[in-house]
């Protein structure tokens, strides 16, 4: 999963929560993300571009400190 912005990600299908760890170390959870959006995000090559176009500013989110 090469990305200059996103280090890793995970998805909870039952809760529809997408968890993204950015290269900067910041962790965000995005709520109410449909499985179809996650599947497209996972499948496409440029995670950062897809994130900016289809996830960022479209779903409720919160920053997680771990």
NORFENSUL-V801943 format. One record per pair of residues at least 4 apart in sequence whose C-alpha atoms are under 6 Angstrom apart, sorted by the first residue. I is the first residue (numbers start at 1). J is the second residue. D is the distance in Angstrom with one decimal. If there is no record, write none. Layout:
I | J | D
I | J | D
//
This chain:
5 | 22 | 5.8
5 | 23 | 5.4
5 | 48 | 6.0
6 | 22 | 4.3
6 | 23 | 5.4
7 | 21 | 5.5
7 | 22 | 5.1
7 | 23 | 4.9
8 | 21 | 5.2
9 | 19 | 5.4
9 | 20 | 4.4
9 | 21 | 5.9
10 | 18 | 5.9
10 | 19 | 5.2
11 | 17 | 5.7
11 | 18 | 4.6
12 | 16 | 5.5
12 | 17 | 5.2
16 | 32 | 5.0
16 | 33 | 5.2
17 | 30 | 5.6
17 | 31 | 4.7
18 | 29 | 5.6
18 | 30 | 5.1
19 | 28 | 5.8
19 | 29 | 4.4
20 | 27 | 5.7
20 | 28 | 5.4
21 | 26 | 5.9
21 | 27 | 4.5
22 | 26 | 5.4
27 | 63 | 5.9
27 | 64 | 5.3
28 | 62 | 5.6
28 | 63 | 4.4
28 | 64 | 5.6
29 | 61 | 5.4
29 | 62 | 5.6
30 | 59 | 6.0
30 | 60 | 5.7
30 | 61 | 4.3
31 | 60 | 5.4
31 | 61 | 5.9
47 | 51 | 5.9
50 | 54 | 5.8
51 | 55 | 4.9
51 | 56 | 5.9
52 | 56 | 5.1
//
